[in-house]
C-alpha cells in the first residue's frame, strides 16, 4: 500500500510561520478595536485628555504588535529567520491562508512590515514582499452590514416632516449614549428641517459613529428628490446636560475638509475597513484613498496606498519628473516633488543655514510631536518613510545635484538608482507667499485673513508655529491656509511673549538686533507684521481683523488660560452651518 509523501519540513515551517503572522495581525486588530471602542465612553464623559492618550496609544500599537510578532517568528525560525528561500515559502503560505479574508490587503501590509524589519530592504524586495503596487484595496462601496438606508418621507400620503422627525429620533435613540440627549425632540426636528431645506428625502448612514476630538459624526450619503446623491454628515457634541446635534452638513467641500489631511484620525470601530474606505471614496471621489485609510487610523495601510499611487504615477514618466518644489529655499529641509502629482518629499539637510541652531534629532522630534497632537485642521500630516528607491533618471539634474550635496547623510546613489534613507511625505500646497502674489486681490486677502485665523487656531491648541513667515504656510485647493514647516514649532507655554521696549533716539538708525536683546524663547508679536512681505493695505487689513495675534498681552492671557486647564474648541465647520439655537457654545469647552 502506497502512502502519500510526508509534507516537507520547510512547508510545515512556512505554514506555522504564516499562522503566527496572521495571528499577529489578528491580535493587532483586536487591540485596535479595544482602544477605538473607548471613544464612545470618552465622548460621553467628555474625557478629552484621555481621548488624546488613546489616540497616541493606537498610533504606537502597530509597532508593538510588529515587534511581538518578530519575536515569535525568531523563536520559531531560529537560525533560519533570514533565509530568503524559506521566506518565499512563507509568503506563499500566508497568501493562501488569507486569500478568503476581508481586508486581506491590510494583512499583506502587516506581513511586509515584518519582512522589511528582518531584511532592512532598500526599495522593494519583489521575491519576499507583496509588491505594494499590487496591494489594491478591494472594498465594496455598498458597505454591506455597516450601512443602512432610511426614508425621510411618510410611507403613505401624509406629513413628511413628522415622518422625517420620527426617523431622526429613532436614529439618535439607537445610538444609546449613556448621558442621554439634551433635547432629543428638538435635535431630531432641527436636523430634519435642515436636510429637508436641501431637498433630502432619504439617507444612507454608516452605523458606526466617527469620533474625533470633541465630536461624534454620523456619516453617509444623502438622496435628493431629483435623484442626486451627495455626502451628508451630522455632527454631535457632548455637553454638560447630554448630547446635542450641532450641525447637519451636505456641502461636499466642507465634508472633504472634515476628512482632510490636516485633521487628526477618527476613532471608529469598523468591522470591514476596505468596505468603509470604498464607501467614503464614493462619497468623496476627489479624496485620495490613502488619506481615507489614514483618517481611520490605519496608518500603515495609508502609507502603502500612498506609496502605490506615487510609484504608479512615476512609472508613467520615464525621466525628469522629480524636481525641486516651488517656494523659497528651506534652511532646514530640502523639498522635491513630482511635477504632476500632489505630494512633496521633505528631507532634512545635513547642515542648517544661519541663524538656525537646531539639530536633526530636534527636527525629527518636532514632526513626531505634530503627528501626536490635535492638529485642529491647521497642521499638515507628514508621513515618515524609510529607504525609498527611485530610478535616477526620474530626477531633474539640478535637483539630484542638490540632494547629493545637501542631504548626503540620507541620500546615496546605487547603480542607476537613488536611495533616500529617510524623508517625510506630505500633500502639496501652494506656498502662501507665492499665492498672495499670484492670486486675484480678493483671494489674496481671504488667504491672508485665514493665515491670521490659522495662527489663532493653533495658539488655542497650545501650538506656536515659531516662524510665522508666509513661506512656511500653504494654501489648499479649498483655499484653507495650513502650516507645514515644523522645525521651530513649540508649545505656547514655552514662549516668553514680550512687548517691544521704547526705542531710544540713538538706536533709531541701528539694526534691530543691535539694540533689542532677545533670549532664545523670547517672542515679540508686535514685530510679526514687519516680516510678512505683503502690501501695506493687506497688512493693515490683517491687523484690523486679527490684531490680537500681534498683541503680547493676548498671548500671555492665552498662556494663563491654557495653564489653568482651559480647553478651546475650534469647530471643524463654519459657524453658519450650525443648527439653529446652537451658537451659545462659545469657542471654549472646559
GUTORDREN-960290 format. One line per 2 residues: number of its first residue (from 0); for each residue x negated, y negated, z of C-alpha. Coordinates in pm, 1 decimal. Each point is the difference from the previous one (the first is absolute). Layout:
<kedrens>
NUM = X/Y/Z ~ ...
</kedrens>
This chain:
<kedrens>
0 = 0.0/0.0/0.0 ~ -143.7/-338.8/-101.5
2 = 10.3/-279.8/249.5 ~ 6.9/-369.1/-102.7
4 = -330.9/-172.6/51.9 ~ -47.4/-182.3/326.6
6 = 8.8/-380.9/-27.5 ~ -341.9/-145.8/-38.9
8 = -148.9/-158.5/310.0 ~ -19.6/-342.6/-164.8
10 = 367.7/13.8/-94.8 ~ 99.1/73.7/361.8
12 = -227.0/-275.6/127.1 ~ 136.5/-245.6/-255.5
14 = 358.2/87.4/94.5 ~ -77.3/-48.3/370.4
16 = -167.2/-334.4/-69.5 ~ 292.4/-113.0/-216.2
18 = 239.0/90.9/282.6 ~ -203.4/-203.1/250.4
20 = -2.8/-302.0/-230.3 ~ 376.5/19.8/-52.0
22 = 47.4/37.5/374.4 ~ -219.4/-305.5/50.6
24 = 219.2/-211.5/-223.4 ~ 317.4/137.4/160.4
26 = -142.5/-96.6/338.4 ~ -73.8/-350.0/-130.4
28 = 352.3/-31.4/-138.2 ~ 154.9/109.3/329.5
30 = -208.3/-244.4/202.6 ~ 71.5/-274.9/-252.9
32 = 374.1/59.6/49.0 ~ -35.3/4.6/379.6
34 = -157.3/-345.8/-3.0 ~ 238.1/-135.3/-264.4
36 = 311.7/111.8/187.5 ~ -106.7/-213.1/296.2
38 = 71.8/-310.5/-209.4 ~ 370.1/40.9/72.1
40 = -60.0/-16.7/374.8 ~ -246.8/-287.9/-33.7
42 = 261.5/-195.1/-196.8 ~ 271.3/70.0/256.6
44 = -216.9/-106.5/293.9 ~ -174.8/-281.1/-189.4
46 = -338.0/150.5/87.1 ~ -186.3/-189.0/-270.4
48 = -346.8/46.3/152.0 ~ 55.3/376.2/18.7
50 = 128.6/-0.7/-356.4 ~ -332.0/-147.5/-114.3
52 = -187.7/260.3/205.3 ~ 200.8/275.9/-171.8
54 = -76.6/-148.2/-341.6 ~ -372.5/12.1/74.9
56 = 23.0/351.9/142.8 ~ 163.5/111.6/-322.9
58 = -277.8/-162.6/-204.9 ~ -258.8/195.4/201.6
60 = 191.5/326.8/-17.0 ~ -111.5/106.3/-348.2
62 = -368.8/-0.2/87.4 ~ 74.3/177.1/327.9
64 = 173.6/284.3/-184.5 ~ -267.2/12.6/-272.9
66 = -274.8/37.4/261.1 ~ 194.2/269.1/183.0
68 = 56.1/194.5/-323.7 ~ -367.1/-36.3/-93.8
70 = -95.3/156.3/332.6 ~ 236.5/292.2/-55.2
72 = -138.6/57.9/-349.2 ~ -359.0/-9.7/124.4
74 = 90.8/264.5/257.7 ~ 155.7/219.8/-270.1
76 = -253.9/-45.9/-279.7 ~ -314.9/-34.4/213.8
78 = -312.0/-10.9/-220.5 ~ 211.5/7.8/-318.1
80 = 182.2/-322.5/84.1 ~ -171.7/-179.2/-289.3
82 = -3.3/285.7/-248.7 ~ 147.0/-148.7/-316.6
84 = 109.6/334.0/-157.3 ~ 196.9/78.9/315.5
86 = 162.9/-343.5/1.3 ~ 114.5/49.5/-356.7
88 = 183.6/310.5/120.4 ~ 137.7/-194.1/296.0
90 = 137.3/-268.2/-230.8 ~ 175.1/260.4/-215.2
92 = 143.7/177.3/305.4 ~ 115.9/-329.9/145.6
94 = 164.0/-106.7/-328.1 ~ 195.3/325.8/-6.7
96 = 99.2/-38.1/364.4 ~ 147.5/-350.5/-35.9
98 = 140.8/36.5/-353.6 ~ 362.7/15.1/112.2
100 = -16.1/-258.0/277.1 ~ 150.7/-348.1/-12.4
102 = -262.0/-275.1/25.2 ~ -270.1/240.6/-120.7
104 = -192.2/-296.9/-139.9 ~ -56.4/-115.6/358.6
106 = -133.9/346.5/85.6 ~ -245.9/-29.7/-289.1
108 = -123.7/-337.5/120.6 ~ -60.3/146.3/346.8
110 = -201.0/282.0/-157.2 ~ -206.2/-252.7/-196.3
112 = -76.5/-190.4/319.1 ~ -149.4/316.3/148.6
114 = -208.0/85.0/-306.9 ~ -137.0/-351.1/-27.2
116 = -103.9/6.3/366.1 ~ -177.5/334.0/-38.9
118 = -180.5/-81.3/-324.3 ~ -37.9/-383.2/18.9
120 = 109.9/-24.3/-362.1 ~ -91.6/-304.1/-206.5
122 = 277.3/-54.3/-250.5 ~ 187.8/323.3/-72.6
124 = -90.0/369.3/32.3 ~ 234.7/146.6/-259.6
126 = -92.7/357.5/92.6 ~ 94.7/-45.0/367.4
128 = 270.8/-265.1/23.8 ~ 348.2/-47.8/-126.6
130 = -78.5/-274.1/-249.6 ~ 164.2/-320.5/121.3
132 = 99.0/-89.5/-356.6 ~ 217.3/310.4/-2.3
134 = 159.3/-39.2/346.0 ~ 320.5/-153.4/-132.8
136 = 288.4/-37.0/249.8 ~ 306.0/191.2/-116.3
138 = 275.7/-140.5/219.1 ~ 371.0/1.8/-79.6
140 = 130.3/-360.1/-11.5 ~ 344.5/123.9/102.3
142 = -162.0/81.4/337.2 ~ 230.0/298.4/74.5
144 = 81.5/49.4/365.2 ~ -120.7/-349.2/93.9
146 = 218.1/-236.9/-206.8 ~ 377.2/-39.2/34.3
148 = 240.8/-209.4/-206.9 ~ 277.0/-201.8/165.7
150 = 289.7/-160.4/-189.9 ~ 92.0/-344.4/134.8
152 = 344.1/-3.8/-161.7 ~ 329.7/125.1/130.7
154 = 77.9/353.2/-118.0 ~ 334.0/-116.8/-136.2
156 = 153.0/-340.6/-71.7 ~ -66.5/-195.6/316.3
158 = -225.8/-231.9/191.8 ~ -352.6/41.9/-136.5
160 = -147.4/-227.6/265.8 ~ 147.0/203.3/284.9
162 = -127.7/318.5/-166.0 ~ -351.5/-144.9/-39.9
164 = -8.1/-119.8/361.3 ~ 108.5/344.9/118.4
166 = -274.4/166.4/-208.0 ~ -269.0/-225.1/148.5
168 = 132.2/66.2/349.5 ~ -41.0/372.0/-64.9
170 = -346.9/-44.2/-150.4 ~ -115.0/-206.8/297.2
172 = 163.6/220.4/262.3 ~ -163.8/310.6/-149.1
174 = -342.1/-151.0/76.4 ~ 86.2/59.0/367.5
176 = -241.0/-253.3/146.8 ~ -32.0/54.4/372.9
178 = 41.6/-371.0/80.2 ~ 317.7/-32.7/-205.1
180 = 103.8/-301.2/-206.8 ~ 44.9/-359.7/100.0
182 = 319.5/-15.1/-209.0 ~ 53.7/294.4/-233.6
184 = 319.1/-137.8/-152.1 ~ -153.4/-340.2/-79.6
186 = -313.2/156.5/-149.7 ~ 197.9/236.7/-219.5
188 = 214.2/-289.2/-123.7 ~ -302.0/-225.1/-61.3
190 = -183.3/263.2/-206.6 ~ 315.5/97.5/-190.6
192 = 70.9/-363.0/-88.4 ~ -359.9/-76.0/-101.4
194 = -14.8/296.7/-237.0 ~ 352.0/-52.8/-133.3
196 = -102.2/-353.5/-97.4 ~ -269.7/158.6/-218.8
198 = 248.3/238.0/-163.9 ~ -113.3/315.3/180.5
200 = 263.0/275.9/-6.4 ~ -207.9/294.4/127.8
202 = -340.3/69.6/156.1 ~ -234.6/298.3/1.0
204 = -206.9/-14.4/318.5 ~ -286.2/204.8/136.2
206 = 109.1/159.5/324.8 ~ -322.6/-87.0/179.4
208 = -49.2/-359.8/115.2 ~ -336.5/-157.6/-77.3
210 = -152.6/-157.1/311.1 ~ -272.3/-262.8/-4.5
212 = -109.0/-264.7/245.8 ~ 322.9/-127.6/161.6
214 = 254.5/119.5/-255.0 ~ 174.7/305.3/-137.8
216 = 111.8/18.2/-362.4 ~ 265.5/197.9/-181.9
218 = -134.0/46.2/-351.7 ~ 184.4/102.0/-312.3
220 = 163.0/-84.1/-329.2 ~ 299.5/-230.5/-48.6
222 = 253.1/82.0/-271.9 ~ 174.6/-296.2/-159.1
224 = 348.8/-12.8/-146.4 ~ -153.9/-55.2/-343.7
226 = -196.8/324.5/27.4 ~ -332.1/-170.0/76.6
228 = -219.0/145.1/273.8 ~ -249.7/-194.6/208.2
230 = -184.7/47.0/330.4 ~ 165.4/-82.8/329.8
232 = -145.5/-32.7/349.3 ~ 187.2/-67.7/322.7
234 = -229.8/-132.8/272.8 ~ 74.5/65.4/367.0
236 = -153.2/-161.3/306.6 ~ -9.1/114.6/361.6
238 = 80.2/-273.7/251.8 ~ 82.4/-18.0/370.2
240 = 361.6/108.7/-41.6 ~ -51.5/272.0/-261.1
242 = -39.5/31.6/-376.0 ~ 131.0/-249.9/-251.2
244 = -6.1/-26.2/-378.1 ~ -225.2/-285.9/-105.9
246 = 1.3/0.9/-381.4 ~ 151.4/175.2/-301.6
248 = -240.4/-33.4/-293.3 ~ 53.4/87.0/-366.8
250 = -265.9/-229.2/-146.9 ~ -258.5/227.2/-165.0
252 = -284.6/-248.8/42.2 ~ 67.3/-38.3/372.6
254 = 23.1/376.9/46.1 ~ -318.0/46.3/-202.5
256 = -181.2/-236.0/238.7 ~ 154.2/188.2/293.4
258 = -175.3/305.8/-145.0 ~ -309.9/-203.4/-82.6
260 = -370.9/75.7/34.9 ~ -35.1/-276.6/260.2
262 = 238.0/178.1/238.1 ~ -70.4/262.6/264.5
264 = 112.9/358.7/-47.2 ~ 354.3/116.0/68.3
266 = 86.2/261.1/260.0 ~ 256.2/226.9/-169.9
268 = 38.4/368.1/89.9 ~ 49.0/136.2/-352.4
270 = 18.1/371.2/-75.0 ~ -98.9/-20.8/-369.4
272 = -247.0/-277.0/-66.3 ~ -32.0/27.2/-378.8
274 = 377.7/-2.6/-47.1 ~ 24.0/-316.5/208.5
276 = -280.0/-167.2/-193.8 ~ 174.2/90.0/-326.8
278 = 326.5/-145.3/136.0 ~ -176.1/-323.0/101.4
280 = -185.7/-24.1/-329.2 ~ 329.8/16.8/-187.6
282 = 122.3/-288.2/216.4 ~ -320.1/-200.6/-49.8
284 = -146.5/112.5/-332.6 ~ -268.6/-272.0/-0.8
286 = -130.6/115.5/337.3 ~ -304.3/229.1/-44.8
288 = 57.6/351.1/132.1 ~ -324.4/-11.1/199.5
290 = 132.8/-293.4/203.5 ~ 322.5/185.7/77.6
292 = -190.9/299.5/137.9 ~ -216.3/-234.3/204.7
294 = 298.9/-191.1/137.2 ~ 147.0/327.8/122.7
296 = -320.2/60.6/195.6 ~ -133.7/261.6/-243.7
298 = -326.9/-184.7/-35.5 ~ -211.3/272.7/-160.1
300 = 265.8/75.9/-256.4 ~ 21.1/-369.7/-73.6
302 = -375.5/-3.9/-61.9 ~ 22.2/309.5/-220.6
304 = 273.1/-159.3/-209.5 ~ -188.5/-329.2/-26.4
306 = -314.9/187.1/-108.7 ~ 205.2/188.0/-261.6
308 = 149.2/-319.8/-140.6 ~ -332.8/-184.7/-12.2
310 = -199.5/274.2/-166.7 ~ 274.2/89.0/-244.0
312 = -0.7/-363.9/-98.9 ~ -379.2/-6.3/-36.7
314 = 9.2/309.1/-219.8 ~ 186.8/-208.3/-258.9
316 = -278.8/-257.8/-24.6 ~ -331.0/138.2/-126.5
318 = -222.1/-287.2/113.1 ~ -24.0/-342.5/161.3
320 = 325.2/25.8/194.5 ~ -151.1/-75.2/344.4
322 = -90.8/-367.2/41.6 ~ -69.2/-247.0/278.9
324 = 326.9/-124.3/146.2 ~ 118.5/-355.2/-61.2
326 = -61.8/-253.1/273.2 ~ -286.3/-150.4/197.6
328 = -297.0/223.9/69.0 ~ 35.6/156.8/344.9
330 = -282.9/-45.9/248.0 ~ 73.5/332.3/173.0
332 = 187.9/211.1/-254.8 ~ -49.4/68.4/-368.4
334 = 323.4/71.0/-182.9 ~ 51.9/173.2/-332.4
336 = 319.2/101.8/-174.3 ~ 138.6/174.5/-306.4
338 = 97.0/-263.8/-253.7 ~ 343.3/153.3/-51.3
340 = 94.4/164.3/329.1 ~ 125.1/-177.0/316.6
342 = -265.0/105.4/253.7 ~ -336.4/-130.3/117.4
344 = -301.3/181.6/145.5 ~ -172.0/-187.1/284.3
346 = -356.8/91.0/100.9 ~ -200.9/-142.0/290.8
348 = -313.5/-174.2/-122.5 ~ -338.8/105.3/135.9
350 = -77.8/-357.0/108.4 ~ 239.1/-280.8/85.7
352 = -50.4/-353.4/-123.1 ~ -52.8/-282.2/251.3
354 = 180.2/-97.6/223.6 ~ 147.5/348.7/47.5
356 = -169.0/166.3/298.4 ~ 205.3/316.3/29.5
358 = -118.6/356.9/-75.8 ~ 147.4/291.5/-195.0
360 = 131.9/180.1/308.6 ~ 190.1/-311.3/109.1
362 = 160.2/-36.6/-342.1 ~ 110.1/363.6/4.3
364 = 146.3/-50.4/347.4 ~ 206.1/-296.4/-124.1
366 = 152.2/217.0/-271.8 ~ 79.1/272.4/254.5
368 = 168.1/-258.1/222.9 ~ 222.4/-122.5/-284.1
370 = 92.8/357.7/-89.1 ~ 130.0/57.2/353.2
372 = 191.0/-322.0/58.8 ~ 344.7/-129.3/-82.1
374 = -86.0/-176.5/-326.1 ~ 321.0/-212.7/3.8
376 = 8.6/-0.6/-379.1 ~ -309.1/-221.5/-24.8
378 = -299.0/237.3/1.8 ~ -80.2/218.3/-299.3
380 = -46.8/369.2/76.0 ~ -351.3/115.0/-88.9
382 = -49.8/372.8/-60.0 ~ -346.8/128.0/80.6
384 = -155.8/230.4/-261.2 ~ -324.4/196.5/17.9
386 = -221.8/145.8/-274.0 ~ 183.0/-112.6/-312.8
388 = -160.8/82.8/-334.5 ~ 51.4/-213.4/-312.4
390 = -139.3/45.0/-352.9 ~ -268.9/-266.4/-40.3
392 = 146.1/-106.4/-334.5 ~ 313.9/-120.5/180.4
394 = -189.3/-295.1/152.1 ~ -62.9/-331.2/-167.0
396 = -383.9/-36.0/-3.7 ~ -10.1/-313.2/215.8
398 = 230.9/159.5/259.8 ~ -212.8/313.8/24.6
400 = -315.5/-208.5/27.9 ~ 140.5/-197.1/293.8
402 = 121.6/317.7/171.1 ~ -343.1/161.1/-21.2
404 = -173.4/-317.3/119.4 ~ 241.1/-108.9/274.0
406 = 150.1/329.4/122.8 ~ -293.4/242.3/-33.0
408 = 79.1/156.6/338.6 ~ 330.3/132.7/-132.3
410 = -41.4/17.3/-380.1 ~ -233.6/223.3/-198.6
412 = -32.9/134.5/-351.6 ~ -2.5/374.5/-60.1
414 = -56.6/88.6/-364.2 ~ 284.6/-160.7/-192.4
416 = 209.9/-64.8/310.7 ~ 19.7/-264.5/270.4
418 = 68.0/127.3/353.4 ~ 160.8/-240.5/248.9
420 = -55.8/137.0/348.7 ~ 242.8/-234.0/177.9
422 = 260.1/-255.6/-105.1 ~ 344.6/-138.0/73.0
424 = 276.2/7.9/-259.7 ~ 276.4/-260.6/9.0
426 = 277.0/-129.0/-221.5 ~ -116.2/-277.0/-231.5
428 = 125.3/-350.7/78.0 ~ -61.5/-332.0/-169.6
430 = -238.6/-200.1/222.6 ~ 191.2/-292.7/147.4
432 = -260.4/-259.7/-96.9 ~ 33.4/104.8/-365.6
434 = 377.3/27.8/19.3 ~ 43.4/-353.6/135.9
436 = -205.6/-137.4/-290.4 ~ 174.0/209.2/-267.3
438 = 365.4/3.8/106.8 ~ 261.7/-263.6/-82.1
440 = 19.1/-266.0/273.9 ~ 316.9/137.4/163.5
442 = -146.8/350.3/24.7 ~ -333.6/-132.3/126.0
444 = 183.7/-191.1/273.8 ~ 208.1/303.4/92.6
446 = -313.8/214.8/27.0 ~ -184.2/-255.1/213.3
448 = 296.0/-29.4/237.0 ~ 16.0/378.1/26.4
450 = -372.8/-7.1/78.1 ~ 84.6/-215.4/302.2
452 = 278.0/239.5/97.1 ~ -237.6/295.8/-36.9
454 = -244.1/-158.3/247.1 ~ 285.5/-59.6/245.9
456 = 134.0/356.2/-41.7 ~ -344.8/147.1/59.4
458 = -58.7/-225.7/300.0 ~ 321.2/116.5/167.7
460 = -116.1/358.7/-50.0 ~ -327.1/-91.3/181.2
462 = -212.9/-16.7/-316.2 ~ -220.9/-292.7/-95.9
464 = -133.8/39.0/-356.7 ~ -326.1/-173.6/87.4
466 = -75.1/-128.1/-346.8 ~ 299.0/-199.5/-125.0
468 = -137.9/-89.7/-342.2 ~ 254.9/59.1/-274.9
470 = -233.2/245.7/-174.9 ~ 58.6/247.3/282.9
472 = 374.5/13.6/-64.6 ~ 182.7/143.8/-299.0
474 = 341.9/-32.2/-162.2 ~ 210.4/310.7/-70.0
476 = 229.5/48.2/-300.0 ~ 285.2/-116.9/227.2
478 = -182.2/-327.3/70.6 ~ -77.3/100.9/357.1
480 = -333.2/-110.8/148.3 ~ -208.2/271.6/167.8
482 = -336.5/0.9/175.6 ~ -263.3/248.1/-117.0
484 = -346.7/-107.0/122.5 ~ -51.8/155.2/341.6
486 = -365.7/-54.0/89.5 ~ 72.3/-298.7/230.3
488 = 345.2/107.5/117.2 ~ 49.4/10.4/378.7
490 = 265.1/-15.6/270.7 ~ 147.8/-338.9/82.2
492 = -98.3/49.0/362.8 ~ -366.5/28.6/-95.5
494 = -15.8/-356.8/-139.2 ~ -65.7/-328.7/174.0
496 = 222.8/-252.4/-177.4 ~ -145.2/-347.3/41.9
498 = 93.9/-351.2/-101.1 ~ -255.0/-192.1/-201.6
500 = -167.5/-252.2/233.3 ~ 7.4/-368.9/-93.6
502 = -272.8/-84.8/-248.3 ~ -260.0/-253.2/104.3
504 = -100.2/-285.3/-231.5 ~ -351.3/136.1/-44.0
506 = 138.4/339.8/-110.7 ~ 226.7/-124.7/-278.9
508 = -258.7/58.4/-273.9 ~ -144.1/321.5/138.8
510 = 107.4/351.3/-110.6 ~ 269.5/154.5/215.3
512 = -218.3/285.2/130.1 ~ -259.3/-251.1/130.2
514 = 227.5/-179.6/247.8 ~ 272.6/258.3/76.1
516 = -138.9/279.1/219.2 ~ 187.5/329.5/-27.0
518 = -43.8/337.4/164.7 ~ 70.0/315.2/-205.6
520 = 354.6/32.8/137.3 ~ 90.7/-370.1/-35.8
522 = 274.9/-83.8/-249.3 ~ 100.4/-354.1/-103.6
524 = 347.5/23.7/-159.8 ~ 0.7/-371.2/-86.5
526 = -279.4/64.6/-250.2 ~ 182.6/273.0/-195.0
528 = 151.8/-232.6/-263.8 ~ -342.1/-139.7/-95.3
530 = -108.2/333.2/-145.1 ~ 311.6/96.0/-198.0
532 = -113.0/-153.8/-327.4 ~ 350.9/-99.1/-113.6
534 = 132.9/-337.9/-119.2 ~ 92.0/-246.3/273.4
536 = 379.1/16.9/-67.1 ~ -1.9/378.7/48.1
538 = -211.6/-32.1/311.8 ~ 237.3/-255.9/149.6
540 = 300.0/214.7/-86.7 ~ -161.4/289.7/186.8
542 = -60.7/-228.7/298.8 ~ 362.5/-114.3/-3.7
544 = 142.4/352.7/5.9 ~ -261.9/192.4/198.6
546 = -177.2/-270.3/195.2 ~ -8.3/214.2/315.0
548 = -266.3/230.8/-142.4 ~ -236.2/-300.7/-4.7
550 = 73.6/-84.8/364.8 ~ -232.4/156.8/261.5
552 = 268.3/-48.9/266.0 ~ 238.7/226.3/-194.5
554 = -264.4/271.6/-18.0 ~ -77.9/-26.5/372.2
556 = 370.0/17.3/82.4 ~ 31.5/307.9/-217.2
558 = -296.4/158.1/180.3 ~ 175.0/-53.4/332.5
560 = 322.0/158.7/-126.4 ~ -181.3/302.6/-140.6
562 = -200.1/41.5/320.7 ~ 327.9/-6.7/196.8
564 = 131.0/291.7/-205.7 ~ 229.5/-185.4/-240.3
566 = 64.8/198.9/-314.7 ~ 108.7/-198.2/-304.7
568 = 231.6/138.2/-262.1 ~ -52.0/-81.6/-366.8
570 = 292.6/145.6/-192.0 ~ -117.2/167.4/-324.5
572 = 281.3/-158.5/-199.6 ~ 123.2/-358.8/-43.9
574 = 222.0/-151.5/269.0 ~ 261.4/-65.6/-270.0
576 = 60.6/375.1/-28.5 ~ 79.1/47.2/366.2
578 = 362.5/77.5/76.3 ~ 234.6/-266.5/128.9
580 = -40.9/-80.2/370.1 ~ -339.0/171.1/7.9
582 = -219.8/-312.0/-1.2 ~ -4.3/-42.6/374.7
584 = -299.3/231.8/48.1 ~ -286.0/-250.9/-46.6
586 = -342.1/103.2/-111.1 ~ -90.2/154.9/333.0
588 = 76.2/335.9/158.3 ~ -117.5/77.8/353.5
</kedrens>
